[in-house]
Amino acid sequence: MDLMQGVEFSHWLFNNYLENKNILVDATCGNGKDTLFLANKIDSNGKLYAFDIQKEAINNTKKKIEEKELNINIDYINDGHENIDKYVNKKIDGIIYNLGFLPGSKKEVKTEKETTITSLNISLDILAKGGLIVIVIYSEHEGGSEEKAAVLNFARGLNYKKYNVLHYHFINQKKNPPEVIAIKKRNGIK
Ligand SMILES: C[S@@+](CC[C@H](N)C(=O)[O-])C[C@H]1O[C@@H](n2cnc3c(N)ncnc32)[C@H](O)[C@@H]1O
């Protein structure tokens, strides 16, 4: 078996390291692949929030979920994930970010390092103990390598007593395949 690519690995982390899965967030829902993955994890008592700044992305995601006729509680939020705490007033068990631009759409509309870091800071605050944040980082597009550097810098600076932090990336490729950062809030912290 080949080593997992970034998106597959991000889902593997959720499958293996998510302790509770009542409240989940897709911070960049795009065409809805991650939202659908998360939607299959929660039950009828759970709640899923899907954010995107583009109406097109919200519509694509909504369509993908509605086709499956799942009995779940989901809020579609056409706003930036830097405003996450305006919409989510509960502790989050898991949150996924898939940084970059909407595949098949305008490359200029993309996640930006400032708003991504603002959002990550807020997400850490509202993450439950044992909770998981997974960030898939694409960096080939304009501004992507700066955003990647900012996210890596942010992740490296987290206190090891509070968080387990992992960086997964291939190191011998010509292009820059997506990289993954995982942040697990340790159970023992106050
Ligand atoms: C790489 S795509 C996500 C792909 C998606 N996970 C999927 O499965 O199709 C990144 C998405 O982030 C969105 N985005 C950009 N800035 C954002 C922000 N500040 N808050 C929320 N979404 C944002 C873009 O509109 C784009 O749809």
PDBQT file of the ligand as one rigid body, heavy atoms in Angstrom, charges set to zero:
ROOT
HETATM    1  C1  LIG A 201      -9.359  24.070  -1.093  1.00  0.00    +0.000 C 
HETATM    2  S1  LIG A 201     -10.996  24.693  -1.012  1.00  0.00    +0.000 S 
HETATM    3  C2  LIG A 201     -11.824  23.573   0.046  1.00  0.00    +0.000 C 
HETATM    4  C3  LIG A 201     -12.187  22.267  -0.585  1.00  0.00    +0.000 C 
HETATM    5  C4  LIG A 201     -13.208  21.483   0.179  1.00  0.00    +0.000 C 
HETATM    6  N1  LIG A 201     -12.744  21.046   1.465  1.00  0.00    +0.000 N 
HETATM    7  C5  LIG A 201     -13.773  20.318  -0.598  1.00  0.00    +0.000 C 
HETATM    8  O1  LIG A 201     -13.828  19.208  -0.070  1.00  0.00    +0.000 OA
HETATM    9  O2  LIG A 201     -14.180  20.534  -1.740  1.00  0.00    +0.000 OA
HETATM   10  C6  LIG A 201     -10.840  26.121   0.013  1.00  0.00    +0.000 C 
HETATM   11  C7  LIG A 201     -12.132  26.849   0.242  1.00  0.00    +0.000 C 
HETATM   12  O3  LIG A 201     -11.926  27.826   1.252  1.00  0.00    +0.000 OA
HETATM   13  C8  LIG A 201     -12.802  28.894   1.005  1.00  0.00    +0.000 C 
HETATM   14  N2  LIG A 201     -12.368  30.057   1.802  1.00  0.00    +0.000 N 
HETATM   15  C9  LIG A 201     -11.454  31.002   1.500  1.00  0.00    +0.000 A 
HETATM   16  N3  LIG A 201     -11.315  31.873   2.531  1.00  0.00    +0.000 NA
HETATM   17  C10 LIG A 201     -12.160  31.462   3.503  1.00  0.00    +0.000 A 
HETATM   18  C11 LIG A 201     -12.484  31.941   4.804  1.00  0.00    +0.000 A 
HETATM   19  N4  LIG A 201     -11.877  33.016   5.311  1.00  0.00    +0.000 N 
HETATM   20  N5  LIG A 201     -13.406  31.277   5.509  1.00  0.00    +0.000 NA
HETATM   21  C12 LIG A 201     -14.033  30.183   5.005  1.00  0.00    +0.000 A 
HETATM   22  N6  LIG A 201     -13.772  29.676   3.775  1.00  0.00    +0.000 NA
HETATM   23  C13 LIG A 201     -12.839  30.310   3.027  1.00  0.00    +0.000 A 
HETATM   24  C14 LIG A 201     -12.748  29.072  -0.497  1.00  0.00    +0.000 C 
HETATM   25  O4  LIG A 201     -13.861  29.781  -0.965  1.00  0.00    +0.000 OA
HETATM   26  C15 LIG A 201     -12.687  27.601  -0.959  1.00  0.00    +0.000 C 
HETATM   27  O5  LIG A 201     -13.967  27.140  -1.296  1.00  0.00    +0.000 OA
ENDROOT
TORSDOF 0
